[in-house]
């Protein structure tokens, strides 16, 4: 599943993303973040991390430099998949935020 998901993300990046426009509010982009999270943590945990990131990426959300964490969040469990994702933007360094610039 891990390699299938990464392959689908690559297809999206090559064929669909150029037509939609590269307007991600985060760095790295949401698709790159999800690809890296799945590669590092596997399909289940990385997929949930990517979903949380994609759902945060909207005009009223946060922005800035938001890399994939080096390790899973404390307390994350496979039977509570929502615990893998960072659902808010409070963890982003204020210096890199694009929506809070003066």
C-alpha angles and dihedrals in degrees: 000000000000094000093042091053092047090048091052091049090051090051090051091049093050103038111020108027095064090058096045093048132245100265103136113151092213138064117251096036119253093253092049090047092051092046091051093044092051091046092051102037105020133251099297102046096030092047091055091047090052093047091053090051094048091050090051091054104090135112093268095044132091126276142195140076109347113163125186109272116254091231138020117275115269111266095021111149132181091234090054099047095171088069090071095066131077097224099181132049099235092106093064116104107252090223091065097043113120096192095057100048118131 
